[in-house]
Amino acid sequence: MPLLMCPNDNAPMQTLDRHGVQFDMCPTCRGVWLDRGELEKLMAAAADEGRA
């Protein structure tokens, strides 16, 4: 997979994994890039965690 560059400051983004969902975050401006469906998965995981 090609390296994703931050659209805000052109820094290389880092791939992170939270709740089994991989997404990209800029270590400089802390902007986040989510692919289709990733926001919904993160929200569902957070809701499940809140019920536990």
C-alpha positions in Angstrom: 0.0 0.0 0.0 1.5 3.4 -0.9 2.3 5.8 1.9 -0.5 8.3 2.5 0.5 11.9 2.9 -1.4 14.3 5.1 -3.5 16.7 3.0 -3.0 19.4 5.7 0.8 19.5 6.1 2.1 16.9 3.6 3.7 14.7 6.4 3.7 10.9 6.0 0.7 9.4 7.9 1.0 6.5 10.3 -1.3 3.5 10.3 -2.9 2.8 13.6 -5.1 0.0 14.9 -7.9 0.7 17.4 -10.6 -1.9 18.2 -9.5 -3.9 15.1 -10.0 -1.0 12.7 -6.9 0.3 10.9 -6.8 4.0 10.0 -4.2 6.7 9.2 -3.2 9.5 11.5 -0.8 12.4 10.9 1.8 12.5 13.7 2.3 16.3 13.1 -1.2 17.8 13.1 -2.9 14.7 14.5 -5.4 14.7 11.6 -7.2 11.3 10.9 -8.0 9.7 7.6 -10.8 7.1 7.7 -11.7 4.8 4.8 -15.3 4.0 4.0 -17.0 2.2 7.0 -14.2 2.8 9.5 -16.0 5.5 11.4 -19.0 3.3 11.9 -16.9 0.4 13.1 -15.0 2.7 15.6 -18.3 4.1 16.9 -19.8 0.6 17.3 -16.7 -0.6 19.2 -16.8 2.5 21.4 -20.5 1.9 22.2 -19.8 -1.8 23.0 -17.0 -0.7 25.3 -19.3 1.8 27.0 -21.8 -1.0 27.7 -19.2 -3.3 29.3 
